[in-house]
Amino acid sequence: MLIDDFSDSDLTSKLGTTWRGFSDRVMGGVSQASVTREQLDGRWAMRLRGDVRLENNGGFVQAALDLSPDRGMYDASGFTGLRLTVRGNGEEYGLHLRSADNTRPWQSYRAQFVAGPEWETLELPFASFTPHRLEAPLVTSRLRRIGLVAIGRAFTADLAVSEIAFYR
């Protein structure tokens, strides 16, 4: 099931929710982020760029999407995982999921991937997501948000995503 192919000019997903960019500045950090829609190699894509910096206990830039327009839960239990088509600067990025079980801002379920210089389609099964700073297992019937994240070390982020979907 398609979440987004970035064909809408205002970064509104096929779910009716809008991608938002933010960084560690929400907690006093100094990283800078931008989230734009661009055409790359003939494909529309969302592009997350920024300088991830560690000063002031910072260290992330993110593009996030609520999965339900009312900020409620999304039931993805009929799917195996997430498929995304990406291109980047050879760095490692994270796909973070938040569910109703995440009660603190720093909690998530995380899977990592490398975005190389050529477009590549990746499948990240839900079984590959690990809990971060919580004990509860991932319950895919209670998802709330997806985040594409550059995190944890100082580097320049440049990640383009031309499609993201749930797959069976």
Steps between C-alpha positions, in 0.01 A plus 500: 500500500649827385573755772654757268652544156556874553282599205318766706683832496442578867642174642153368586514122509249259349371455856399866511768599751794732438872433536670730752868565549662572832827463683647478846433876533168399657708393802780759491730345239653683206448262205341651190244320285309565181230285341410581140330342201731479198522326168809279483580284197143548376341392830321712754655449841506636850850609592626521857817703532683641794804521717476266795695648791557365848535824696249566782409128519364511145550267211209458256302632204174337399211493253191366677151400391196434719325191365150614592351845430351513851835402658342170597631152440555329165453124472783357288464147638404366156843595362850351532695826509591817316642535149681816401687620195796711607810676379755684708858579580609154615417563866297289741149623582220376720137425443331554834149396591298636788199322642246552773753330730750786463433733792826697492641703206826300494326162463458331162542180303799522268640342187813624320587516132769650277394734220754480219540728197265297274127447551438176688182338631535358850265285705512537876289230667333596826697216662822697437387801710645507849358687799702806604472605864190295569426137575169456318517299176384664178125453453429593140126548557584805715731708275486878516797643309787426261826692515793504259792598719867594486617448856771430751819639349621822342460485122329663202170332419365479146222243456246490218194272508289458187253248639402349833240230550387217723556161339361151558 
